[in-house]
């Protein structure tokens, strides 16, 4: 809307022959600012009044309520939205389980080619970044551990520090975070693009179940590849820690391997048990976000970002719950 200059204090319309709605709108604005309008003919006066009546009334400003009722109401709304989101995720988990049971009963309906493709995309292509990341984490743990343990003359225990931290927590957790960033966004983008192009509707028209075609191979590929990536991450972390221990503390590879033998295998089991759960979380969140994409590109971008954030947050929460659970059972 163009900015108008300050209106005149008095306007005489006695010599005006014709007036359109734009002029009437200007006069309405001027009259509201205190300008006196004189000499308007009945027709002009009627047009001015008609324009004045058609102008929308501004919405009253919404007061910012900070009362206890407002806080409780907003908190309740967020809790209900979170529970609704969890219910939808549970529904997609059920769709995956139902599709898996159907594939077991009718193996001919399962698409092995799709599973192989997604296993390559989520697993094989993630190997370089997982290996480098875990290797550097092992290097950092060894370096920081050496700096602290050297003060107490307990440098040799840096091997136990690296082994327990990598095998029990950091190896599989950081791998799951990387996969969540790569795969959750990829799942949302691929499924969301198909929904934008109405390919999923076409599948249903042709009698194809989207759960069998889209959800099952993607989540199953994650279930297969994430434990393998977790093992690779453990090896890379131990390798990086061993090399830095050799450089920084003069702990030979033979001594490093000998100390690794004293570390309980329970730490390896604890780490690998988390992998299938993390894979389910990432896959279900990514597929759910992809199916929520609308018809526009803005919705695709919003759902992709949301899937990555939710997947990483859910993985960290699940890891915290696992830590509490294993601590309670003494494992």
N, C-alpha and C positions, 0 to 999 in steps of 0.2 A: 504494500500500500504506500503510495507516495506521501512524503511529508509535506504538509501544507504550511504556508507562511502564517503569520499571525493575522487573524481575521479583522476586518474593519469593524469599527464600533457601531456603524449604522449603514444599512444597505437599502437603497431605494429601487424598487422593482416596477415603478409606475411606467417606465418606458420600455419594458421588456415585452417582446412579442411571443417568443417561443422559449421553452425550457425543457431539457431532458432530465433523466433520472440522475445523471452524474452531477448536474448543477444543483438539483434538489438535494442530493446527498451532501454537497458542499455547504449549502445553506443550512441544512439540519445541524451539521457539525459546527458551523459558525454560530447558530442560535444557541447551541448548547454551551458555547464558550462565552456567551454574553452579548452577542451582536444583536441589535434591534433590526428587524426586517420590516420595511414599510412599502406600501403601494402595490402589494401583490394582488393580482386578479384572483377571482374565486377559483378558476381552473388551476392557476399556479399554487394557490394556497392548498387546494385539495391534493395536488401532486406532492407537495412538501410534506403534508401530514401523512400521506400514504407511505412515502419513503421512511418517515420517522417511525411509523408503526411496524414496518417490515424489518427494521434493524434488530439484530439478535441482542438479547439481554446478556451481558457478561456474566459468566458463572461466578458466584461468590467464592472468594478464596477459602480453600480448605484449611481449617485451623490444624496446626500440628499438635495432636493430642499426645500428651506424655503421661496420662493418668495410668493407674495400675490396670484399669479395665482394658485400655488400648494395648498395653504391653502383653497382657495375658492373651488377648484376642489374636494379636499378630503371632505370638509364639505358638498358640494352638493351630493357627492356619499353616505355619511352617511345618509343624509336627504332622499334621494331616497330609500335607503335600509329600513329606518324606515317606510316610507310611504307604501312601498311594504309589509312590515310585518303587518302593520295595515290593509291593504287591505285583506291579507290572513286571519287575525283574523275575519274581518267582514264577509268573506266568510264562515268561520266555524260557526259563530253566525247565519248566514242565514240557514246553514244546520241544525242547532239545531231547529230553529223556524219552518222550513219546516217539519222536522221529528215530532215535537210536534203537528203541525196541522194535519199531516197524522195520528198520533196516536189518536187524538180526533175524526177524521172522521172514522177511522177503529180501534176501541179499541182492537179487537182480535189480531192485529199485535203487540201490546205493551206487553213487557215482564215485568210483575209485579215482578216476582222472581228476575230478574236482578236489578230492582230498589230497592227492599228490601235489597239485598246483598250489593249494593253500599252505601245505606243509613246507613247500619250497619258499613261498613268500614270507611266511611267519617265522620259519626256522632257519633255513640255509642262508637267506639273505641277512639275517640278524647275527650270524656268527662273527663277522669281523668286529662290529661295534661292541658286542658282548665280551669278546676275548680281550680287546684293547682296554675296555673299561675295567674289567676284573683284574687284569694284569697291573694296571696303574693303582687300583685300590690296594692290591697286595703290596706294591712298592711303598705306598703311603703308610700303610699299617706297620710295615717293617721299620721304616725310617722313624716314625713317631714313637713306636714302641721301643726302639733302640735308644732314642734320646731320653726316655723316661726310665727304663730299666737299668741303664748304665749307671745311674746314680746310686743304685742299690747293689750293684755287682751281680745282677740277675739277668744278664743279656741273653742267656740260653733260653729263658722262658718266653722270649719273643716268638719262638716257633709255636708254642702253645697258644699264644695270643692270636697269631695269624690264623692258625688252623681252626680254632673255635669260632673266631669272628667270621671267617669266610665260609666255613662249612655249615655253620648253624644259622647264620643270619644274613650277612652281607651278600654272599654269592647269589642265592636264590631271590632275595629281596630286590637287589639292584637289577638283576636280570628281568624280573617281573615288571619293574618300573619302566625299563627300556622297552620291553615288549608292549606294555600298556600304551606308551607313547607312540610306538610305531603301528601296532596292530589295531588298537581300538580306533584310532583315527582312520586307518585303512578300511576296516570293516564298515564304519559309519559312512565313509565316502563312497565305497563301492555299492553298498545296499541302498544308500540314499540316492545315488545317481540313477540307479535302476528304478527306484520309486518315482523320481522326478520325470523319467521318460516313460512311465506307466508300463514298464516291463513286468513288474510284479502282478499288476492287474491282468496282463496278457497271460502270465503263467497260470493264474487261477482260471482264466477263461479256457485254457487248453487242458485243464484238469490236473495241473502240476501243483504239488504242495510246496509252498515257499519254505516251510520248515525243513523238508527233505533236501531241497535244492540249494538253499542259501544258508540256513542256520547250522544244520548238522555238519557239513564238511568243514566249515570254518572253525567251529568250536572243537570238533574232534581233532583237527590239525593242531590247534593250540594244546590240547591235552597230550598229544604225542610229542610235540617239539619242545615245549617248555621244560619238562624234566631233563631232556637231553641238553638243552641250553644251560640249565642249572648245573649239570655235571661239568660241562665245558667251562663255565664260569668258575667253579671250584678249582679246577685244574689250573686255569690261568691265574687266579688269585694266589694259589700256593706257589706257582712258578715265579710270579713277580716278587712275592715275599721271600722266597728262597734266594733269588738273585740279589736282592737288596741286603739280606742278612749276610750273604757271603761278602759283599762289598763293604758294608758298614761295620759288621761285627766279627768278620773272619770266621763265620760259622760255615763250615764246609758243606757241600751237598750231601755227603754221606752222613754227617751229624744231623743235618736238617731232616733227612729221611728217617733216621733212627729216632729222632724226637717225635716225628709224625706218627710213628708206630705206637707211641704211648698215648696218643689221643684216642678217646673212646669213639667207636663207630656209631654210637648213639647220636653224635652231632651230625653225622652225614644223614642218618635216617630222619632226624628232625627237620633238616633242611629240605630233603627231597619229598617228604610228606606234604609240604606246603605247595609244591609245584602244581599238582592237579587242581587244587582249590583256587590258586591264583589264576590258572588258565580258564577255569569256569567263570570266575568273576570277570575277567577281561573280555572273554568271548560273549557272555550274556549282555554285558553293558554295551559293548560295541554293536551287537546285532539289534538290541533294543533301540539304541539311538538312531541307527540307520533306518529302522522302520517308522520312526517318528518324524522323518524329514517330510516337509511339505512340498509344494510345487515350485518354490522359488529357491534361488541360490543362497539367499540370506539364511534360510532355514537350514540348508546343508552346512554352511559354515558354523552356525550356532550349535547345531547338534554335534558336529565333529569336535569342536572345542569342549563342549560339555562332556562328551564321552571320555576324552583324555583325562580331564580333571576328575571325573567321578571314578574312573578306573584306577588311577593312581591313588586317590584317597581311599577307595575301598580296599586296595591291596595293602596299604599301610595299616588300616584298621584291622584287617584279617591277620596280618603278621603280629600285631600287638596282642590280639586274642589268642593266637597260637602260643606266644611267649608265656602268657599267663597260664594257659592250659598245661603246657609242658612243665612249667615250674610247679604247678599244683600236683601233678602226678609224679614228680621227681625225675623227669627224663631230661 
